[in-house]
Amino acid sequence: MTTKFITFGCWNENCCDPSTPVYKVLNKIHEEEQDTNFFIVSGDNYYPNKIKDSSGNKKKVASIKQLSDSFQLLTTSLFGESFKDAADLAADVAAKAAIVGEGRQEERVGEGVEGGKELFLLLGNHDVEPTYAEGYLNNQCYVTTFEKIFAQTFNIQPTPNKIFFPISELVMFKQIGDNTLIIMIDTNVYCGEDTICYNSRLNVNALKDMQIRKIKNKFEEYKLKDIIFKNIIVCGHNPLIGFKNQQMKDGKVKGGLDVCGPKLYELLFSLKEYGRQFYYLCADIHNYQKGVVTIVDESGEEMTINQYIVGIGGTELDDDYNEKYKDPKVETPEPVLTASTLVDPFVLKYEVQQHFSNFGYLVVNVDEYDVNFEVKQITSSLGGKKTRRDKKTKRGKKTRRGKKTKRGRKAAKRN
């Protein structure tokens, strides 16, 4: 029996007019991928705007309407239109409660209901950065709070589907059969992001330790049962390493190799004894890169991980990798598809095998033994015939989903 899941990240920008990329991506999933068992959304679920307050200080704010509409669209696209009422109620409760930071305190991740679908919602750097609701200055963690309350409110309604949001340990697990384990981690704590919207009582080192201890304890249970997985799939927001095009900005070279702190690689390397094949699924960079990451420790021992960067869910795309990365220590006129860097005490090696800059998502099929990947693209021109959902929105009166915003019109013009 094959289990199918879909993953993407970096999606919620200029939502939710039918002409926008995020609508097109979600609509394609809705129309063509109804046999999907579950979904992993790998963060950057909202991009705030910047404004100046009455004192001239810059603050980041979120549109309550856009955030609500986008999560309703996400839920009905992945779960089906029959769950619109549940999504509407969850969005309404979350939008109001998150203004003052109030919400349910349930921490248990739980399990999905047989016959239902699951959505695992990870956090990206834009989800956790201090952001207020537009027009309110009560809660600087509005976006993080909204997402948590939305998931919790949806889950207490009588539906077979569930939305899982990271608990305090910032890690979630899903086992498929006897041979495949998925570990979903929060990578913001390893990459220098502001963590005030997690738990103001804990510093970033404490948050890392909680996550690592939770994973270690989980594998101690597997070790006692003498379980070694054939496939371990780790999902996070940030790539282990990825190419960004280099450019001059303010007299300095920007871009190059995108990496995180050493604790992330230490965590990945610690999984080596519990599995045979390793995969890493992520987003953050707004294009697609398929490649192989090799982590080398101080003793020279290596761990090889197949990485898929899928930051193509609907946010404005980064340029495709131009194969012109320049290592100051290496001169080469050839296209650069491999590179290495030191994140002390680890050496990271990266070989990119496929890259492009179109919108889309990644389909993952897991059978009894193997894991197979297929990326589905939507061209950046967003052409093609209208789908049933597009036509329905066009015929009827303008809904919250179909109404054009100023940002949406700009995005459509850009594309």
The 8 nearest C-alpha neighbors of each residue, nearest first, counted from 0:
[[1, 366, 2, 367, 365, 176, 3, 364],
 [2, 0, 366, 365, 364, 3, 367, 175],
 [3, 1, 365, 364, 366, 36, 0, 4],
 [4, 2, 364, 35, 36, 363, 365, 1],
 [3, 5, 37, 363, 38, 35, 36, 362],
 [6, 4, 362, 38, 361, 363, 39, 37],
 [5, 7, 39, 361, 40, 38, 360, 362],
 [8, 6, 360, 309, 40, 312, 41, 310],
 [7, 9, 41, 310, 282, 42, 312, 40],
 [10, 8, 43, 310, 312, 314, 42, 44],
 [9, 11, 312, 313, 314, 8, 21, 44],
 [10, 12, 45, 44, 14, 314, 313, 21],
 [11, 13, 314, 14, 10, 46, 45, 313],
 [14, 12, 407, 406, 15, 11, 410, 19],
 [15, 13, 12, 16, 69, 11, 21, 19],
 [14, 16, 400, 22, 69, 13, 17, 401],
 [15, 17, 401, 403, 18, 19, 14, 402],
 [18, 16, 22, 19, 401, 389, 15, 23],
 [19, 17, 16, 411, 20, 22, 23, 381],
 [18, 20, 22, 16, 17, 21, 411, 23],
 [21, 19, 313, 23, 22, 24, 18, 358],
 [22, 20, 313, 24, 23, 19, 10, 312],
 [21, 23, 25, 20, 17, 19, 24, 26],
 [24, 22, 20, 26, 21, 25, 27, 19],
 [23, 25, 21, 27, 26, 22, 359, 20],
 [24, 26, 28, 22, 27, 23, 76, 29],
 [25, 27, 29, 23, 28, 24, 22, 30],
 [28, 26, 30, 24, 29, 25, 31, 23],
 [27, 29, 32, 25, 26, 31, 30, 24],
 [30, 28, 26, 76, 27, 31, 77, 32],
 [29, 31, 27, 28, 26, 32, 33, 386],
 [30, 32, 28, 27, 29, 33, 34, 26],
 [33, 31, 28, 34, 35, 29, 30, 27],
 [32, 34, 35, 31, 29, 30, 28, 77],
 [33, 35, 32, 36, 3, 31, 4, 37],
 [36, 34, 3, 4, 33, 37, 32, 5],
 [37, 35, 3, 4, 116, 2, 34, 117],
 [36, 38, 117, 4, 116, 35, 118, 5],
 [39, 37, 118, 5, 4, 6, 119, 117],
 [38, 40, 6, 119, 118, 41, 120, 5],
 [41, 39, 120, 7, 8, 6, 42, 121],
 [42, 40, 8, 121, 236, 7, 235, 281],
 [41, 43, 123, 122, 121, 44, 8, 236],
 [44, 42, 123, 9, 125, 45, 126, 122],
 [43, 45, 11, 42, 10, 126, 9, 46],
 [44, 46, 11, 43, 126, 47, 125, 12],
 [45, 47, 125, 12, 11, 48, 43, 44],
 [48, 46, 61, 60, 59, 45, 49, 130],
 [47, 49, 60, 59, 61, 50, 46, 62],
 [48, 50, 59, 58, 60, 57, 47, 51],
 [51, 49, 58, 57, 59, 52, 48, 60],
 [52, 50, 57, 55, 56, 58, 53, 49],
 [51, 53, 55, 54, 56, 57, 50, 58],
 [52, 54, 55, 51, 56, 57, 50, 58],
 [55, 53, 52, 56, 51, 57, 58, 50],
 [54, 56, 51, 52, 53, 57, 50, 58],
 [57, 55, 51, 52, 54, 58, 53, 50],
 [58, 56, 51, 50, 52, 55, 49, 59],
 [57, 59, 50, 49, 51, 60, 56, 52],
 [60, 58, 49, 130, 48, 47, 131, 50],
 [59, 61, 131, 130, 133, 48, 132, 47],
 [62, 60, 132, 47, 133, 63, 131, 48],
 [61, 63, 65, 64, 133, 66, 132, 60],
 [64, 62, 66, 65, 61, 67, 132, 94],
 [63, 65, 67, 62, 66, 68, 94, 69],
 [64, 66, 68, 62, 67, 63, 69, 14],
 [65, 67, 69, 63, 64, 68, 62, 70],
 [68, 66, 90, 64, 65, 70, 69, 63],
 [69, 67, 65, 71, 70, 66, 64, 72],
 [68, 70, 72, 66, 71, 67, 65, 14],
 [71, 69, 73, 72, 67, 68, 74, 66],
 [70, 72, 68, 86, 74, 69, 73, 75],
 [71, 73, 69, 70, 75, 74, 76, 68],
 [74, 72, 70, 76, 71, 75, 69, 77],
 [73, 75, 71, 77, 76, 72, 78, 70],
 [74, 76, 79, 80, 78, 72, 77, 73],
 [77, 75, 29, 73, 74, 79, 25, 78],
 [76, 78, 74, 75, 79, 29, 73, 28],
 [77, 79, 75, 74, 76, 82, 116, 80],
 [80, 78, 75, 81, 76, 77, 82, 29],
 [79, 81, 75, 82, 83, 76, 78, 74],
 [80, 82, 79, 83, 75, 84, 78, 85],
 [83, 81, 80, 85, 84, 79, 75, 86],
 [82, 84, 86, 80, 85, 81, 75, 87],
 [85, 83, 87, 86, 82, 88, 81, 89],
 [84, 86, 88, 82, 83, 87, 153, 89],
 [87, 85, 83, 89, 71, 84, 88, 90],
 [88, 86, 84, 90, 89, 85, 83, 91],
 [87, 89, 91, 85, 90, 86, 92, 84],
 [88, 90, 149, 86, 152, 153, 92, 87],
 [91, 89, 93, 67, 87, 88, 92, 149],
 [90, 92, 88, 94, 89, 93, 87, 95],
 [91, 93, 89, 95, 90, 94, 96, 88],
 [94, 92, 145, 90, 149, 148, 96, 95],
 [95, 93, 91, 92, 97, 96, 90, 145],
 [96, 94, 93, 92, 97, 98, 91, 99],
 [95, 97, 101, 93, 98, 94, 99, 92],
 [96, 98, 100, 145, 99, 144, 141, 95],
 [99, 97, 96, 100, 95, 138, 137, 141],
 [100, 98, 137, 97, 138, 101, 96, 95],
 [101, 99, 97, 98, 138, 96, 144, 102],
 [102, 100, 96, 99, 97, 103, 98, 144],
 [103, 101, 148, 96, 104, 100, 97, 144],
 [102, 104, 105, 148, 151, 101, 152, 147],
 [105, 103, 106, 102, 151, 148, 101, 147],
 [104, 106, 103, 107, 151, 108, 166, 102],
 [107, 105, 166, 104, 108, 167, 165, 103],
 [106, 108, 109, 105, 166, 110, 163, 165],
 [109, 107, 163, 106, 166, 110, 164, 165],
 [110, 108, 107, 111, 163, 106, 161, 112],
 [111, 109, 112, 108, 161, 163, 117, 113],
 [110, 112, 161, 117, 113, 160, 115, 109],
 [113, 111, 159, 115, 114, 110, 160, 161],
 [112, 114, 115, 111, 159, 116, 160, 110],
 [115, 113, 112, 159, 116, 160, 111, 36],
 [114, 116, 159, 160, 112, 113, 111, 117],
 [117, 115, 160, 37, 36, 161, 78, 114],
 [116, 118, 37, 161, 160, 162, 111, 38],
 [119, 117, 162, 38, 37, 39, 163, 120],
 [120, 118, 163, 39, 162, 38, 40, 164],
 [119, 121, 40, 164, 163, 118, 39, 41],
 [122, 120, 42, 41, 40, 119, 164, 165],
 [121, 123, 42, 126, 43, 185, 41, 120],
 [124, 122, 42, 43, 126, 125, 236, 187],
 [123, 125, 126, 127, 187, 128, 192, 43],
 [126, 124, 43, 128, 123, 127, 46, 45],
 [127, 125, 123, 124, 43, 143, 122, 128],
 [126, 128, 125, 124, 143, 196, 129, 123],
 [127, 129, 125, 126, 193, 130, 124, 196],
 [130, 128, 139, 140, 127, 196, 131, 59],
 [131, 129, 59, 139, 60, 140, 141, 128],
 [132, 130, 60, 139, 141, 136, 138, 61],
 [131, 133, 61, 135, 60, 141, 134, 63],
 [132, 134, 60, 61, 62, 135, 131, 63],
 [135, 133, 132, 136, 131, 60, 62, 61],
 [136, 134, 132, 133, 137, 131, 98, 138],
 [135, 137, 131, 138, 139, 132, 134, 133],
 [138, 136, 99, 135, 98, 139, 131, 100],
 [139, 137, 140, 99, 141, 100, 98, 131],
 [138, 140, 131, 130, 129, 141, 137, 136],
 [141, 139, 129, 138, 130, 196, 143, 142],
 [140, 142, 144, 131, 97, 138, 139, 143],
 [143, 141, 145, 144, 140, 126, 146, 130],
 [144, 142, 146, 145, 140, 141, 126, 127],
 [143, 145, 141, 147, 97, 142, 146, 140],
 [146, 144, 93, 142, 97, 148, 143, 147],
 [147, 145, 149, 143, 144, 148, 142, 150],
 [146, 148, 144, 150, 149, 145, 151, 164],
 [149, 147, 151, 93, 145, 150, 146, 102],
 [150, 148, 89, 146, 93, 152, 147, 151],
 [151, 149, 153, 162, 147, 148, 152, 154],
 [150, 152, 148, 154, 153, 149, 147, 155],
 [153, 151, 89, 149, 154, 155, 150, 148],
 [152, 154, 89, 150, 151, 156, 155, 85],
 [153, 155, 151, 152, 156, 161, 150, 162],
 [156, 154, 152, 153, 151, 157, 158, 150],
 [155, 157, 154, 153, 158, 85, 152, 89],
 [158, 156, 155, 159, 154, 85, 153, 160],
 [157, 159, 160, 156, 154, 161, 82, 115],
 [160, 158, 115, 112, 114, 161, 157, 116],
 [161, 159, 115, 116, 158, 117, 111, 112],
 [160, 162, 117, 154, 111, 118, 163, 116],
 [163, 161, 118, 150, 117, 119, 154, 164],
 [162, 164, 119, 120, 118, 108, 161, 150],
 [163, 165, 120, 119, 147, 166, 162, 150],
 [166, 164, 169, 170, 171, 167, 163, 121],
 [165, 167, 169, 106, 168, 164, 108, 170],
 [166, 168, 169, 165, 106, 197, 170, 209],
 [167, 169, 210, 209, 166, 170, 213, 206],
 [170, 168, 165, 167, 166, 185, 210, 184],
 [169, 171, 184, 183, 168, 165, 210, 185],
 [172, 170, 183, 182, 165, 184, 173, 169],
 [173, 171, 182, 181, 183, 174, 170, 180],
 [172, 174, 181, 180, 175, 182, 171, 183],
 [173, 175, 180, 179, 181, 176, 172, 177],
 [176, 174, 179, 180, 177, 173, 178, 2],
 [177, 175, 178, 174, 179, 367, 180, 366],
 [176, 178, 179, 175, 228, 174, 367, 180],
 [177, 179, 228, 229, 176, 230, 368, 367],
 [180, 178, 230, 175, 231, 228, 174, 229],
 [179, 181, 174, 231, 173, 175, 232, 230],
 [182, 180, 232, 173, 172, 233, 231, 174],
 [181, 183, 233, 172, 171, 234, 232, 184],
 [184, 182, 234, 171, 170, 233, 235, 172],
 [185, 183, 170, 235, 169, 186, 234, 182],
 [184, 186, 169, 187, 235, 170, 122, 188],
 [185, 187, 188, 189, 235, 236, 237, 184],
 [188, 186, 190, 192, 189, 185, 124, 191],
 [187, 189, 186, 190, 203, 207, 192, 191],
 [190, 188, 260, 186, 187, 263, 259, 191],
 [191, 189, 259, 187, 188, 192, 260, 186],
 [190, 192, 189, 188, 187, 193, 260, 259],
 [191, 193, 187, 190, 194, 124, 188, 128],
 [194, 192, 195, 128, 191, 127, 196, 129],
 [195, 193, 196, 197, 192, 203, 127, 188],
 [194, 196, 199, 197, 193, 198, 129, 127],
 [197, 195, 194, 140, 127, 198, 143, 129],
 [198, 196, 195, 194, 199, 127, 167, 143],
 [197, 199, 200, 201, 196, 195, 194, 202],
 [198, 200, 195, 201, 197, 196, 202, 194],
 [201, 199, 198, 202, 195, 197, 205, 203],
 [202, 200, 199, 198, 205, 206, 203, 204],
 [203, 201, 205, 204, 206, 200, 199, 194],
 [202, 204, 206, 205, 188, 207, 194, 201],
 [205, 203, 207, 206, 202, 208, 188, 201],
 [204, 206, 208, 202, 203, 207, 201, 209],
 [207, 205, 203, 209, 204, 208, 210, 202],
 [208, 206, 204, 210, 205, 209, 211, 203],
 [207, 209, 205, 211, 206, 210, 212, 204],
 [210, 208, 206, 212, 168, 207, 211, 213],
 [209, 211, 168, 213, 207, 208, 212, 169],
 [210, 212, 208, 214, 213, 209, 215, 207],
 [213, 211, 215, 209, 214, 210, 208, 216],
 [214, 212, 210, 216, 211, 215, 209, 217],
 [215, 213, 217, 211, 212, 216, 218, 210],
 [214, 216, 212, 218, 217, 213, 211, 219],
 [217, 215, 219, 213, 218, 214, 212, 220],
 [218, 216, 214, 220, 215, 219, 213, 221],
 [219, 217, 221, 220, 215, 216, 222, 214],
 [218, 220, 222, 216, 221, 217, 215, 223],
 [221, 219, 218, 223, 217, 222, 216, 224],
 [222, 220, 218, 224, 226, 219, 223, 225],
 [221, 223, 225, 219, 224, 220, 226, 218],
 [222, 224, 220, 225, 221, 219, 226, 218],
 [223, 225, 221, 222, 226, 220, 219, 227],
 [224, 226, 222, 223, 221, 227, 220, 273],
 [227, 225, 221, 224, 222, 228, 273, 223],
 [226, 228, 273, 274, 229, 225, 221, 222],
 [229, 227, 274, 178, 230, 179, 273, 226],
 [228, 230, 275, 178, 274, 276, 179, 227],
 [231, 229, 179, 276, 228, 277, 274, 178],
 [230, 232, 180, 277, 179, 181, 274, 276],
 [231, 233, 278, 181, 279, 277, 180, 182],
 [234, 232, 182, 279, 181, 183, 278, 280],
 [235, 233, 183, 280, 279, 281, 184, 182],
 [236, 234, 281, 184, 186, 185, 237, 183],
 [235, 237, 281, 41, 282, 123, 42, 283],
 [236, 238, 283, 281, 235, 282, 186, 239],
 [239, 237, 240, 281, 241, 282, 308, 236],
 [238, 240, 258, 237, 259, 241, 292, 264],
 [241, 239, 258, 238, 257, 256, 349, 242],
 [240, 242, 257, 256, 238, 243, 239, 258],
 [241, 243, 256, 255, 257, 244, 320, 240],
 [244, 242, 254, 255, 256, 245, 320, 241],
 [245, 243, 254, 320, 255, 321, 242, 246],
 [244, 246, 254, 255, 253, 243, 252, 324],
 [247, 245, 253, 252, 248, 254, 244, 251],
 [246, 248, 252, 251, 250, 253, 249, 245],
 [249, 247, 251, 250, 252, 246, 253, 245],
 [250, 248, 251, 247, 252, 253, 246, 254],
 [249, 251, 248, 247, 252, 253, 246, 245],
 [252, 250, 248, 247, 249, 253, 246, 254],
 [251, 253, 247, 246, 248, 245, 254, 250],
 [254, 252, 246, 245, 247, 251, 248, 255],
 [255, 253, 245, 243, 244, 256, 246, 252],
 [254, 256, 243, 245, 242, 244, 324, 257],
 [257, 255, 242, 241, 243, 258, 240, 254],
 [256, 258, 241, 240, 242, 255, 243, 259],
 [259, 257, 240, 239, 256, 238, 241, 260],
 [260, 258, 190, 189, 239, 261, 263, 257],
 [259, 261, 189, 262, 190, 263, 342, 258],
 [262, 260, 264, 263, 342, 265, 343, 259],
 [263, 261, 265, 264, 260, 266, 189, 207],
 [262, 264, 266, 261, 265, 189, 260, 267],
 [265, 263, 267, 266, 261, 262, 268, 294],
 [264, 266, 262, 268, 263, 267, 269, 261],
 [265, 267, 263, 269, 264, 268, 262, 211],
 [268, 266, 264, 269, 270, 265, 263, 271],
 [267, 269, 265, 270, 266, 271, 264, 302],
 [268, 270, 266, 267, 271, 265, 272, 273],
 [271, 269, 268, 273, 267, 272, 274, 266],
 [270, 272, 269, 268, 273, 274, 302, 267],
 [271, 273, 270, 274, 269, 275, 227, 268],
 [274, 272, 227, 270, 271, 228, 275, 218],
 [275, 273, 228, 229, 227, 272, 271, 276],
 [274, 276, 229, 230, 228, 277, 273, 271],
 [277, 275, 230, 229, 274, 231, 278, 304],
 [276, 278, 304, 231, 230, 232, 305, 275],
 [279, 277, 232, 305, 304, 306, 233, 231],
 [278, 280, 306, 233, 234, 232, 305, 307],
 [281, 279, 234, 307, 306, 308, 233, 235],
 [280, 282, 236, 308, 235, 238, 234, 237],
 [281, 283, 310, 309, 308, 236, 8, 284],
 [284, 282, 237, 310, 236, 285, 9, 281],
 [285, 283, 310, 282, 286, 308, 317, 243],
 [286, 284, 310, 317, 316, 311, 283, 9],
 [285, 287, 356, 310, 311, 284, 317, 316],
 [288, 286, 309, 354, 308, 355, 356, 310],
 [287, 289, 354, 308, 353, 307, 290, 351],
 [290, 288, 307, 353, 352, 351, 306, 354],
 [291, 289, 351, 352, 306, 350, 305, 288],
 [290, 292, 305, 350, 306, 304, 349, 351],
 [293, 291, 349, 304, 348, 303, 305, 294],
 [292, 294, 303, 348, 302, 347, 304, 295],
 [295, 293, 347, 302, 301, 346, 345, 292],
 [294, 296, 301, 346, 345, 300, 299, 293],
 [297, 295, 345, 299, 298, 300, 294, 344],
 [298, 296, 299, 344, 345, 295, 300, 346],
 [297, 299, 296, 300, 295, 301, 345, 344],
 [300, 298, 296, 297, 295, 301, 346, 345],
 [301, 299, 298, 296, 295, 302, 297, 294],
 [302, 300, 295, 294, 299, 293, 303, 296],
 [301, 303, 294, 293, 295, 304, 268, 271],
 [302, 304, 293, 292, 294, 301, 305, 291],
 [305, 303, 277, 292, 278, 291, 306, 293],
 [304, 306, 291, 278, 290, 279, 292, 277],
 [305, 307, 279, 290, 291, 278, 289, 280],
 [308, 306, 289, 280, 288, 309, 279, 281],
 [307, 309, 281, 282, 288, 287, 310, 280],
 [310, 308, 282, 287, 7, 311, 281, 307],
 [311, 309, 282, 285, 8, 9, 286, 284],
 [310, 312, 358, 309, 286, 359, 285, 313],
 [313, 311, 10, 8, 7, 9, 359, 358],
 [314, 312, 21, 10, 20, 311, 358, 11],
 [313, 315, 10, 12, 9, 316, 11, 312],
 [316, 314, 313, 317, 285, 12, 410, 20],
 [317, 315, 285, 314, 286, 318, 356, 311],
 [316, 318, 285, 286, 319, 315, 356, 284],
 [319, 317, 356, 320, 316, 286, 244, 321],
 [318, 320, 356, 355, 321, 317, 286, 354],
 [319, 321, 322, 244, 318, 243, 242, 354],
 [320, 322, 323, 319, 244, 324, 318, 334],
 [323, 321, 335, 334, 320, 324, 336, 244],
 [324, 322, 321, 335, 334, 325, 244, 245],
 [323, 325, 322, 255, 335, 326, 245, 244],
 [326, 324, 327, 323, 329, 255, 330, 245],
 [325, 327, 329, 328, 324, 330, 338, 255],
 [328, 326, 329, 325, 330, 324, 331, 255],
 [327, 329, 326, 330, 325, 331, 340, 339],
 [330, 328, 326, 327, 331, 325, 338, 332],
 [331, 329, 328, 332, 326, 327, 325, 333],
 [330, 332, 333, 329, 325, 334, 335, 326],
 [333, 331, 334, 330, 335, 323, 325, 329],
 [332, 334, 331, 335, 323, 322, 336, 330],
 [335, 333, 322, 323, 336, 332, 331, 324],
 [336, 334, 322, 337, 323, 324, 333, 338],
 [335, 337, 351, 350, 322, 334, 338, 352],
 [338, 336, 350, 349, 335, 351, 339, 348],
 [339, 337, 349, 348, 350, 336, 340, 335],
 [340, 338, 348, 347, 349, 346, 341, 337],
 [339, 341, 347, 346, 342, 348, 338, 256],
 [342, 340, 346, 343, 345, 347, 339, 344],
 [343, 341, 345, 261, 344, 346, 340, 260],
 [344, 342, 345, 341, 261, 346, 260, 297],
 [343, 345, 342, 297, 296, 346, 341, 261],
 [346, 344, 343, 296, 342, 295, 341, 347],
 [345, 347, 341, 295, 340, 294, 342, 348],
 [348, 346, 294, 340, 339, 293, 341, 345],
 [347, 349, 339, 293, 292, 338, 294, 346],
 [350, 348, 292, 338, 337, 291, 339, 351],
 [349, 351, 337, 291, 290, 336, 352, 292],
 [350, 352, 290, 336, 289, 353, 349, 337],
 [351, 353, 290, 289, 350, 354, 336, 288],
 [354, 352, 289, 288, 351, 290, 355, 287],
 [353, 355, 288, 287, 289, 320, 319, 352],
 [356, 354, 319, 287, 357, 286, 288, 353],
 [355, 357, 286, 319, 287, 318, 316, 358],
 [358, 356, 379, 378, 377, 355, 376, 359],
 [359, 357, 311, 377, 376, 312, 313, 379],
 [358, 360, 376, 377, 375, 311, 312, 24],
 [361, 359, 7, 375, 374, 6, 312, 309],
 [360, 362, 374, 6, 5, 373, 375, 7],
 [361, 363, 5, 373, 372, 374, 4, 364],
 [364, 362, 372, 4, 3, 371, 5, 361],
 [365, 363, 3, 371, 2, 370, 1, 372],
 [366, 364, 370, 2, 1, 369, 3, 371],
 [365, 367, 1, 368, 369, 0, 2, 364],
 [366, 368, 369, 176, 0, 365, 178, 1],
 [367, 369, 366, 178, 370, 229, 365, 179],
 [370, 368, 366, 365, 367, 371, 230, 364],
 [369, 371, 365, 364, 366, 372, 363, 368],
 [372, 370, 364, 363, 365, 369, 373, 362],
 [371, 373, 363, 362, 364, 374, 370, 361],
 [374, 372, 362, 361, 375, 363, 371, 364],
 [373, 375, 361, 360, 362, 376, 372, 359],
 [376, 374, 359, 360, 361, 373, 377, 362],
 [377, 375, 359, 358, 357, 378, 374, 360],
 [376, 378, 358, 359, 357, 379, 381, 375],
 [379, 377, 380, 357, 381, 376, 358, 382],
 [378, 380, 381, 357, 358, 377, 414, 20],
 [379, 381, 378, 382, 414, 377, 357, 383],
 [382, 380, 379, 378, 377, 383, 20, 414],
 [381, 383, 380, 384, 378, 379, 377, 385],
 [384, 382, 385, 381, 386, 380, 378, 377],
 [383, 385, 386, 382, 389, 381, 387, 390],
 [384, 386, 389, 390, 383, 387, 388, 382],
 [387, 385, 389, 388, 390, 384, 30, 26],
 [386, 388, 390, 389, 391, 385, 30, 392],
 [387, 389, 391, 386, 390, 392, 26, 385],
 [390, 388, 386, 392, 391, 387, 385, 393],
 [389, 391, 393, 387, 392, 388, 394, 386],
 [390, 392, 388, 394, 393, 389, 387, 395],
 [391, 393, 389, 390, 395, 394, 401, 388],
 [392, 394, 390, 391, 395, 389, 396, 397],
 [395, 393, 391, 392, 390, 396, 389, 397],
 [396, 394, 392, 393, 391, 397, 398, 390],
 [395, 397, 398, 394, 392, 393, 401, 402],
 [396, 398, 401, 402, 395, 399, 392, 393],
 [397, 399, 401, 400, 402, 396, 392, 395],
 [400, 398, 402, 401, 68, 397, 15, 64],
 [399, 401, 398, 15, 402, 16, 68, 72],
 [402, 400, 16, 398, 397, 399, 17, 392],
 [403, 401, 399, 397, 16, 400, 398, 404],
 [404, 402, 16, 407, 401, 408, 405, 15],
 [403, 405, 407, 406, 408, 402, 16, 13],
 [404, 406, 408, 407, 409, 403, 13, 410],
 [407, 405, 409, 404, 408, 13, 410, 403],
 [406, 408, 13, 404, 410, 409, 405, 403],
 [409, 407, 411, 405, 410, 406, 412, 404],
 [408, 410, 412, 406, 407, 411, 413, 405],
 [411, 409, 413, 407, 412, 408, 406, 414],
 [410, 412, 408, 414, 413, 409, 19, 407],
 [411, 413, 409, 410, 414, 408, 407, 18],
 [414, 412, 410, 411, 409, 408, 315, 380],
 [413, 411, 412, 380, 410, 379, 381, 19]]
